[in-house]
Amino acid sequence: MTSFDDDANRFGTQAFYAAIGRAFVAMCMVVPGLALIELIDQRLDGRLDAQLGIRPHQVSGLDGILFAPFVHSGWEHLLANSSPLILLGTFALAAGTKRFLAATWIIAVVSGLGVWFLTPPNYLVVGASGVIFGWLGLLFMRGLVEGSLWHLAVALIVGLLYGWQLVLLFPTDDQISWQGHLCGFFGGMLAALLTRRRREAPASTSPVAASRADGTPVGQDKINGPGLR
C-alpha cells in the first residue's frame, strides 16, 4: 500500500501538487515576515543587523549563524533574495516539513560557520542567500541520492534561471559573501544525505526457513501436509 507521504513525493500525483501548493503559500508568507523585520531594522537605524549578523572570528558573532538569514542590508537586498527564496523554498518544503526544517538548520549552520571562519574579521554578514544556495544544493543532491528526477530537474531549471548568480559561489571583488554561498551549497548537499528518504526493502517471497518443534521445516509441512496435492 502506498502512503500519502509517498504520493506527495511522486511527480504527477494529486498529493504531489497539493504539497507544492501548500509549500508555495507557506514560502510566500515568509517574505512579508522578512519585510517586517527589515522595516523594524530601518526604524532602529540598522541595530538588528548589528545584533543579529555574523561577525567573523568573534565569539560574540557566533549567534548570528542562526539569526543572520532573517535580516538584510536593505530593501534591495531583500528583494533580490525574495524570488529564489520562494521558488527553491517551495520545492524544498514540499518534500516534508520535518525534513525541510532539519535540512534548513543544517544549511544555516554550515553556511554560517563557513562565513565565520573564512570571511575577514572587519565584515558584518547578513542575509538569507547562504540558505538559498543551500536549498539549491539540497535539491540537486536529493535528486541524485533519492533517484528523484523532479528534484534534479528543479535544481537544473533554477540553475539555468539564475545561472549568472552561480558565479557568486566564488570570490569576487564585490562585497558579497561568496563564503556563505559556497558553504551553504555544500551544506545543502550534506543535508540531502543526512535527511534522505529511506527506501523500504521489498517483502521477501522466498520460502520460510523456520522449522517446527519436531524438526520438520515449515515449508515442507505446508507442501506435504494431508489433503494437499
C-alpha positions in Angstrom: 0.0 0.0 0.0 1.3 3.4 -0.9 1.3 6.1 1.8 0.2 9.7 1.4 3.8 10.8 2.0 5.0 8.6 -0.8 2.3 10.1 -3.1 3.3 13.6 -2.1 6.9 12.9 -3.3 5.8 11.2 -6.6 5.6 13.6 -9.5 2.2 14.0 -11.1 0.0 12.7 -8.3 -2.7 14.8 -6.7 -0.9 14.7 -3.4 2.2 16.0 -5.1 0.5 19.0 -6.5 -1.3 19.6 -3.2 2.1 19.6 -1.3 3.6 22.0 -3.8 0.6 24.4 -3.4 0.8 24.3 0.4 4.6 24.9 0.3 4.2 27.8 -2.1 1.7 29.5 0.1 3.9 29.0 3.2 7.0 30.4 1.5 5.1 33.4 0.2 4.2 34.2 3.8 7.9 34.1 4.8 8.7 37.2 2.6 6.3 39.6 4.4 7.8 38.4 7.7 11.3 39.2 6.5 10.0 42.6 5.2 8.6 43.4 8.6 11.9 42.6 10.2 13.6 44.9 7.7 11.1 47.6 8.4 11.8 47.4 12.1 15.6 47.3 11.4 15.4 50.5 9.5 13.3 52.1 12.2 16.1 51.1 14.6 18.9 52.5 12.3 20.3 49.1 11.5 20.6 47.8 15.1 19.0 44.5 14.2 21.7 43.9 11.6 24.4 44.8 14.1 22.9 42.5 16.8 21.9 39.5 14.6 24.5 39.5 11.8 27.6 37.2 11.8 30.8 38.8 13.0 33.6 36.6 11.6 36.3 35.4 14.1 34.4 37.0 17.1 32.8 34.8 19.7 30.1 37.4 20.2 29.2 37.0 16.5 28.5 33.2 16.6 24.8 33.7 17.4 24.5 35.3 14.0 24.9 31.9 12.4 21.2 31.2 13.3 19.8 34.7 13.1 21.6 36.3 10.1 19.4 34.8 7.5 16.4 36.7 8.9 18.0 40.2 8.4 19.1 42.0 5.3 21.1 45.1 4.5 18.2 46.9 2.8 15.2 46.6 0.6 17.2 45.9 -2.5 19.0 43.0 -0.8 15.7 41.6 0.5 14.0 41.9 -2.9 17.0 40.2 -4.7 16.6 37.2 -2.3 12.8 37.0 -2.4 12.1 35.3 -5.7 14.7 32.5 -5.4 13.7 32.1 -1.7 10.1 31.4 -2.7 11.0 29.2 -5.6 13.6 27.0 -4.1 12.0 27.0 -0.6 8.7 25.8 -2.2 10.3 22.6 -3.6 12.4 22.0 -0.5 9.4 22.3 1.8 7.1 20.2 -0.4 9.2 17.1 0.4 8.0 17.3 4.1 8.1 19.9 6.9 10.3 17.9 9.3 12.8 17.2 6.5 12.7 20.9 5.5 13.3 22.2 8.9 16.2 19.7 9.6 17.8 20.4 6.2 17.5 24.2 6.6 19.0 24.1 10.1 22.0 22.1 8.7 22.4 24.5 5.9 22.3 27.6 8.1 24.9 26.1 10.5 27.3 25.0 7.7 26.9 28.3 5.8 27.2 30.4 9.0 30.3 28.6 10.2 31.9 29.0 6.8 31.2 32.7 6.9 32.6 32.9 10.5 35.8 31.1 9.7 36.5 32.3 6.1 35.3 35.9 6.0 37.7 38.7 7.0 37.0 40.0 10.6 36.1 43.5 9.5 32.8 42.4 7.9 29.3 42.1 9.2 27.4 39.4 7.2 23.6 39.3 6.9 21.0 37.8 4.6 19.3 34.6 3.5 21.4 33.9 0.4 23.5 31.2 2.1 20.4 29.3 2.9 19.0 29.9 -0.6 22.2 28.4 -2.2 21.9 25.6 0.3 18.4 24.7 -0.9 19.8 24.6 -4.4 22.5 22.1 -3.3 19.8 20.2 -1.4 17.5 19.7 -4.4 20.4 18.8 -6.7 21.9 16.2 -4.3 18.4 14.9 -3.3 17.7 14.2 -7.0 20.9 12.1 -7.1 20.8 10.2 -3.8 17.0 9.5 -3.9 16.6 9.0 -7.6 14.1 11.8 -7.7 14.1 13.2 -11.2 11.8 16.1 -10.3 14.2 17.3 -7.6 17.1 17.2 -10.0 15.0 18.9 -12.7 14.0 21.8 -10.4 17.7 22.3 -9.4 18.8 22.4 -13.0 16.0 24.7 -14.1 16.7 27.1 -11.3 20.4 26.9 -12.1 19.5 28.0 -15.7 17.2 30.8 -14.5 19.7 32.1 -12.0 22.8 30.8 -13.7 24.5 34.1 -13.7 24.4 34.1 -9.8 26.4 30.8 -9.7 29.5 33.0 -10.1 28.7 34.2 -6.5 29.9 30.8 -5.3 33.4 32.0 -5.9 35.5 35.0 -4.7 34.5 38.4 -6.3 35.6 42.0 -5.8 32.1 42.9 -4.7 31.1 42.9 -1.0 29.2 39.7 -1.4 29.6 36.7 0.9 30.7 34.1 -1.5 31.9 32.1 1.6 28.3 31.8 2.8 27.1 30.9 -0.7 29.6 28.2 -1.3 29.4 26.7 2.2 25.6 26.9 2.0 25.6 25.0 -1.3 27.8 22.2 0.3 25.7 22.3 3.4 22.6 21.6 1.3 24.3 18.6 -0.3 25.2 17.4 3.2 21.7 17.9 4.3 20.4 15.9 1.4 22.5 13.0 2.5 21.5 13.3 6.2 17.8 13.7 5.6 17.4 11.4 2.6 14.3 9.2 2.5 15.0 5.5 3.4 13.7 3.1 0.9 11.8 0.2 2.4 13.1 -3.3 1.5 10.6 -5.2 -0.7 8.8 -8.1 1.1 10.6 -11.4 0.7 8.9 -14.1 -1.4 11.4 -16.8 -0.6 10.2 -20.0 1.3 10.0 -19.7 5.1 13.2 -21.3 6.6 11.8 -21.8 10.2 11.0 -25.3 11.5 8.5 -26.8 13.9 9.4 -28.2 17.3 9.6 -31.8 15.8 12.3 -30.5 13.3 10.0 -30.6 10.3 10.6 -27.5 8.1 7.6 -25.3 7.9 7.8 -25.0 4.2 7.8 -28.8 3.8 4.9 -29.2 6.2 2.8 -26.9 4.1 3.7 -28.7 0.9 3.4 -32.3 2.1 0.6 -32.0 4.6 -2.5 -34.1 4.4 -5.1 -33.0 1.9 -2.7 -31.1 -0.3 -1.7 -32.1 -3.8 
